Amino acid sequence: MRKSNVTFADIAKYTGFSKTTISRYFNNPDSLTLKNQKKIADALYKLDYKENKVARILANGKTEFVGVIVPNLYLHYFSEMLSQILSTYEEYGYKFIIFVGDKNMEVERKYISELLAYNIEGMIILSHTIPSEELASYDVPIITIEREDKYVCSVNTDNYMGSVKATELLISNGCEVLIHVNSKVDESKPAYDRIKGFRETCAKANIPYELELTKMGNTHAENSKIINKIVDRLEEKYPSKKKGIFLANDTYANIMLNILVRRYGTLPEDFRIIGFDNSPVSAEAVIPISTVDQCIDKMVAEAMKLLVMQMDERKKRQPKPLKEPIHKIVAPILIPRDTTK
């Protein structure tokens, strides 16, 4: 026969505490002594208590759900970021509802409406589609990562410093001309500082450079076609010069490396390549790719710490809203590998 569920009344009877005390254990355990917490915890184990999450949500309105919107899972950076976010469950106990954005503002607004309908406690936004001013208008704690963030709390890489380190590494490799491959990034986005850092470092070193800013694709096939054309043009324009290529992320860097290896059997002496992210693809490439580590694990740790702080504040009887958004910056680390010897 099906075993009946253990109730608060059963736990109260077993421990000798009131049902109110048992409720406090679940909703405000710090209000009980450690001795009493342990006594109730032992009772839950012996009675084989299974918490009714639905009943708890109905009782206190807290779902323990966090919404996440990522632009895509094609770029290794976003898939690694999502993996790190999901791994925080063990520390914080929050579950995640995930949507993949498609750069359509109305669609992403629909995603947010859906998330709010689930009574989520907070949101993590990596998609660039909806401006932060609109995000701030939703009555829920929000953290953005690596996107425009004027009106909301955020965690970003020091993109400028990362770009400077990448560019200086190419210069130290004796490259005669430097090229930065990126999409056309708006100046309000943190990633724009990769372009700025590259340009200013090249100018300071008085070394010729190009900005290859173009609309990149959303699939491997699309980006392979675009980067193939870039390689063709560079080989034609600089046939006898040592070319240093700084790509916006490790996915693009890996595509360029594969194109060159297929053509020449290895990375030619007149090419040096560095990416950005330190996503797993950079270390696992056929020739390990130099990169700038954004320290994704640290970024996620800071983002969750900041989000949980806001969500915990909301649970207080008299919550104090932030006077202004908090912006955290994580320092990047240069990782030289075989593509910059």
C-alpha positions in Angstrom: 0.0 0.0 0.0 1.1 3.6 -0.7 2.8 5.1 2.3 1.0 8.2 3.6 3.0 11.5 3.6 4.6 12.7 6.9 3.0 15.9 8.1 4.1 18.8 10.3 1.8 17.3 13.0 3.6 13.9 12.8 7.0 15.7 13.2 5.7 17.8 16.1 4.4 14.7 17.8 7.7 12.9 17.3 9.9 15.8 18.6 7.6 17.2 21.2 7.7 20.6 19.5 4.7 22.6 18.3 3.7 22.8 14.6 4.7 26.5 14.7 8.2 25.5 15.7 8.4 22.9 12.9 7.3 25.6 10.5 10.0 27.9 11.7 12.6 25.2 11.1 11.6 25.3 7.4 11.1 29.0 6.9 13.4 30.6 9.4 15.8 28.0 10.8 18.1 30.6 12.4 15.4 31.4 14.8 15.9 28.0 16.5 18.9 26.8 18.5 21.4 24.5 16.8 20.3 21.8 19.2 16.7 22.1 18.3 17.5 22.3 14.6 19.5 19.0 14.9 16.6 17.3 16.8 14.1 18.2 14.0 16.6 17.2 11.3 17.1 13.8 12.9 13.3 13.4 13.1 12.9 14.2 9.4 15.5 11.5 8.6 13.9 8.9 10.8 10.4 9.6 9.6 11.5 9.6 6.0 10.0 13.1 5.5 9.5 14.2 1.8 8.9 17.9 1.5 5.9 19.0 -0.5 7.4 21.8 -2.6 4.0 22.8 -4.0 2.5 23.3 -0.5 5.5 25.3 0.6 5.3 27.6 -2.5 1.6 28.1 -1.8 2.3 28.9 1.9 5.1 31.4 1.5 5.1 32.4 -2.2 8.8 31.6 -2.6 9.4 29.3 -5.6 13.3 29.1 -5.4 13.2 29.6 -9.1 15.6 31.9 -11.0 15.1 32.8 -14.7 18.0 32.8 -17.1 18.0 34.2 -20.7 21.1 33.5 -22.8 21.6 34.7 -26.4 22.6 31.3 -27.8 24.3 28.0 -26.9 26.3 27.9 -30.1 29.2 30.0 -28.7 31.2 27.9 -26.2 31.3 30.9 -23.8 27.5 30.8 -23.2 27.3 27.1 -22.8 30.1 27.2 -20.2 28.5 30.1 -18.5 25.2 28.2 -18.3 27.0 25.1 -17.0 28.6 27.2 -14.2 25.2 28.8 -13.3 23.5 25.4 -13.0 26.3 24.1 -10.8 25.4 26.7 -8.1 22.4 24.7 -7.0 24.4 22.8 -4.5 25.4 26.0 -2.7 22.3 28.1 -3.0 19.4 25.6 -3.7 17.9 27.7 -6.5 16.5 26.0 -9.6 16.7 27.6 -13.0 14.2 28.1 -15.8 16.2 28.8 -19.0 15.2 30.5 -22.3 17.5 31.0 -25.3 17.0 34.4 -26.8 16.8 35.0 -30.5 17.5 38.8 -30.7 13.8 39.4 -31.1 12.7 42.0 -28.5 9.0 40.9 -28.4 9.9 37.2 -28.1 12.2 37.9 -25.2 9.5 40.1 -23.5 7.3 37.0 -23.8 10.0 34.9 -22.2 10.2 37.3 -19.3 6.4 37.4 -18.9 6.5 33.6 -18.8 9.2 33.6 -16.1 7.3 36.2 -14.0 4.2 34.0 -14.2 6.2 31.3 -12.5 6.8 33.7 -9.6 10.6 33.5 -10.1 12.6 35.2 -7.3 15.3 36.6 -9.6 16.7 36.7 -13.2 20.1 36.4 -14.8 20.3 38.1 -18.2 23.1 37.4 -20.7 21.1 38.4 -23.7 21.7 41.9 -25.1 18.2 42.4 -26.6 16.3 44.3 -24.0 17.8 47.5 -22.6 18.7 47.6 -18.9 16.3 50.5 -18.2 13.4 48.2 -19.2 14.8 45.3 -17.2 15.0 47.5 -14.1 11.2 48.2 -14.5 10.3 44.5 -13.7 9.7 44.0 -10.0 12.3 41.3 -9.5 16.0 41.3 -8.6 18.2 41.1 -11.8 21.8 40.5 -12.6 23.3 40.9 -16.0 26.5 39.4 -17.2 28.7 41.0 -20.0 26.0 43.3 -21.4 24.8 46.9 -21.2 24.0 47.4 -17.5 23.4 51.1 -16.6 20.2 50.5 -14.6 20.7 47.0 -13.2 23.4 45.2 -11.1 26.0 43.4 -13.2 29.1 41.3 -13.4 31.6 42.0 -16.2 35.1 41.1 -17.3 37.7 43.8 -17.4 37.5 43.6 -21.2 39.9 46.5 -21.8 42.7 44.9 -19.8 42.1 41.5 -21.4 42.3 43.0 -24.8 45.6 44.9 -23.9 47.1 41.6 -22.7 46.1 39.7 -25.8 47.4 42.4 -28.2 50.7 42.8 -26.3 51.2 39.0 -26.6 50.8 39.2 -30.4 53.3 42.1 -30.5 55.8 40.1 -28.4 55.5 37.3 -31.0 57.0 39.6 -33.6 53.8 40.1 -35.6 54.1 42.8 -38.2 50.4 43.5 -38.6 47.6 42.9 -36.2 44.0 42.2 -36.9 41.0 42.1 -34.5 38.0 40.0 -35.7 34.8 41.0 -34.0 31.2 41.9 -34.6 30.1 45.5 -34.7 29.7 46.1 -31.0 27.8 49.1 -29.6 29.9 51.3 -27.3 27.4 50.8 -24.4 28.4 47.1 -24.2 31.3 45.9 -22.1 32.7 43.9 -25.0 33.4 47.1 -26.9 36.4 47.6 -24.6 38.1 44.7 -26.5 38.0 46.8 -29.6 39.1 49.9 -27.8 41.9 48.1 -25.9 43.2 46.5 -29.2 43.2 49.8 -31.1 44.9 51.8 -28.4 47.6 49.2 -27.7 48.4 49.0 -31.4 48.6 52.8 -31.7 50.8 53.0 -28.7 53.2 50.4 -30.1 53.1 52.1 -33.5 52.2 48.8 -35.2 49.9 48.5 -38.3 46.5 47.1 -37.5 43.1 46.4 -38.9 39.6 46.1 -37.3 37.7 43.4 -39.0 34.2 44.3 -37.7 31.5 42.4 -39.4 28.2 40.7 -38.7 29.0 37.2 -37.6 26.7 34.2 -38.0 24.7 32.1 -35.6 26.0 28.7 -36.7 29.3 27.0 -37.3 28.7 26.9 -41.1 27.9 30.6 -41.3 31.0 31.6 -39.3 33.3 29.2 -41.2 32.2 30.9 -44.4 32.8 34.4 -43.0 36.2 33.5 -41.4 37.3 31.7 -44.6 36.8 35.0 -46.5 38.8 36.9 -43.8 41.7 34.4 -44.1 41.7 34.7 -47.9 41.8 38.4 -47.8 44.6 38.6 -45.2 46.7 36.1 -47.1 46.2 38.1 -50.3 46.9 41.5 -48.6 49.8 40.5 -46.4 51.5 37.5 -48.1 54.9 38.1 -46.7 54.0 39.6 -43.3 53.6 37.9 -39.9 50.0 38.3 -39.0 48.7 38.4 -35.4 44.9 37.7 -35.2 43.0 38.5 -32.1 39.5 37.0 -32.3 36.5 38.1 -30.2 36.0 34.6 -28.7 37.5 31.1 -28.6 34.8 29.7 -30.9 35.9 32.0 -33.7 39.6 31.4 -32.9 39.1 27.6 -33.2 37.3 28.0 -36.6 40.2 30.1 -37.9 42.7 27.6 -36.6 40.9 24.7 -38.2 40.8 26.5 -41.6 44.5 27.1 -41.5 45.3 23.5 -40.4 43.2 22.1 -43.2 45.0 24.3 -45.7 48.6 23.8 -44.5 48.6 20.7 -42.1 49.6 23.0 -39.2 49.5 26.6 -38.1 51.7 28.5 -40.6 54.6 30.5 -39.2 53.2 33.7 -40.6 50.0 33.4 -38.4 49.6 33.8 -34.7 46.2 33.5 -33.1 44.6 34.3 -29.7 41.0 34.1 -28.6 39.0 35.3 -25.6 37.0 33.4 -23.0 39.1 30.3 -22.1 36.2 28.1 -22.8 37.1 24.4 -23.0 37.4 24.5 -26.8 40.6 26.6 -26.6 42.5 24.0 -24.6 41.0 21.0 -26.5 41.7 22.4 -30.0 43.9 20.5 -32.4 46.6 23.0 -31.5 45.9 24.5 -28.1 44.8 28.1 -28.5 46.1 31.1 -26.6 43.3 32.9 -24.9 42.3 35.4 -22.2 40.5 33.7 -19.3 37.4 35.6 -18.3 37.3 33.4 -15.2 33.7 32.4 -15.9 33.5 30.5 -12.6 34.4 33.7 -10.7 31.9 35.7 -12.7 29.1 33.3 -12.0 30.1 33.2 -8.3 30.0 37.0 -8.1 26.7 37.1 -10.0 25.0 34.5 -7.8 26.3 36.2 -4.6 24.9 39.6 -5.8 21.6 38.1 -6.9 21.1 36.0 -3.7 21.8 39.1 -1.6 19.0 41.0 -3.4 16.6 38.1 -3.2 17.3 37.6 0.6 16.7 41.3 1.2 13.3 40.9 -0.5 12.3 38.3 2.1 12.8 40.6 5.0 9.8 42.3 6.7 11.2 45.7 5.8 13.5 45.3 2.8 15.8 48.1 1.9 16.2 48.5 -1.9 19.6 49.3 -3.4 20.2 53.0 -3.8 22.0 52.3 -7.0 23.1 49.3 -9.1 26.2 47.4 -8.1 28.7 46.6 -10.8 31.4 44.0 -10.2 34.5 43.6 -12.4 36.4 40.4 -12.6 40.1 40.6 -13.7 41.0 38.4 -16.7 44.1 36.2 -17.0 46.3 35.8 -20.1 46.8 32.1 -21.0 49.5 31.7 -23.7 49.4 28.4 -25.6 50.7 26.9 -28.8 49.2 29.4 -31.2 51.4 32.2 -29.9 54.8 30.5 -29.4 
